[in-house]
């Protein structure tokens, strides 16, 4: 028996709209992920030098630590090493923001996302203005 195709094949227009939606969604997701990972944390800001100093101190403390403290210090060392790596890698917020600005207005309209919602997740008002999303829009 021959395999049947879909009853209602997608039109080229529909396929293009789906591809555009995936592209827009990716740009929005990447920008929001970058905003979240670069969100300022409370307290004194850590520098690469302060992290390196703490890592050196941990190496000294491990030598004299009891097993539970050693466990805690090893985890702290692992966390600090990862933080140091992400600091040196850096994120190109300019490029991500530019892609976001290109698609944000149409994405907002299609998904029904208001100005206030964008602001609540941390998107700056100036970025929304550049994207053409205003308070009056929703």
N, C-alpha and C positions, 0 to 999 in steps of 0.2 A: 504494500500500500504506500502510495506517495505521501510524503510529508507535506502538510498544508502550511501555508504562510499565515500571517496574522489576518484576521477578518478585516480589520480597518488599519491598513498600514499608515504609519506616520507620514505626514506631508513634509516636504523639505523645509517649509516655513516653521512647522512645529519642532522639527529637529534642531533648527537654528535657534529657536527660542529656548529650548532646553539647554543647548550648549551655552548660550549667553547667560542663562540662570546659573549654571555651574561655575562659569568664569566669575560672575559677580559675587556669588556666594564664597568662592575661594578668596577673592580679594578682601571681602569684608571679614571673613574668618581670620585670615592672616594678620590683618590690621588690629583686630580686637585681641588676638592672642599676644601680639607685640605690646599693645597697651597694658594688658594684664601683667605681662612679665616685667615690664619696665615701671610698674606702678611704684611710686615712692613709698618706702617703708618708714614706720615710726622710728624715732630715735636717731642716734648719730649715724651718719652715713659711713659705710665701710669703704675703705680704699684697698687697692691691691697690696699696698705696703702693710696696712694694719692686718690684713688676712695672713700675709706671709709671716708677720711677727707672731700672730696667734698660733700658726702652724708650728713654728719653731718652739714655742712655749709648750705646746701639746706634746711634742717629741720628748721634751725634758720631763714633763709630768708623768708620761706613760711608764718611764723607768721605775718610778717609785709608787705607782698606783696599785691599789688592790684590784682584784678581778672585775668587780662591778664598775669601778671608776675607769679602768682600762677600756672596758666595753663602751662606756659613754664617750670617752676621749677619742677612741677610734672612729666612732660614728660622727663626732664633731669634726674630726680631721677630714673624713670623707665629704661631709656637707660643705666645709670650707673650700676644699679642693674643687668641687663642682662649681661653687659660686665663683671662684677665681677663674675657672675656665670660661664660664659664660660672660664674665666681665671682659675678658680678653677677646672673645669672639665678636661681641657687639652685634647690634641689630640695626639695619639701615632703615630707620623710621621714615626718612624722607621718601624713599622709593615706595614703601608700603602705604604711606599717607597719600602719595600721588595716585596710586592705583585705587585706593579707597575713594578718593574724591571723584574719580572718573565714573564710578559705578554706584555710589551711595544714594543718589537721588532716585534713580530708576529702581534700585533694590528696595528702598524705603517705600516707594509707591506700590510696587508689586507685593511686598510683604506686609504692608500696612503698619510700618514702624514710624512712630512720631519723633519729633525733635526732642521731646522730654525723655523718651526712652534712650535715644542715642546719648544724651547728656548723662543719664543715670549710669550707663555702663562705662562712662569715662571719656567719651569723645569730646574734644574741646569745641567750644562754640565757634571759634574761628575756622576750624576744619569744616564744620557743618555749613557755615556761611559760604566758604569756598566751593563746597559741593552743591550749593543751591538749595539747601534744606533750611527752611526758616521756622520760627516759632509758630507762625500763622498756619503753616502747612499741617499742623496736627498737634 
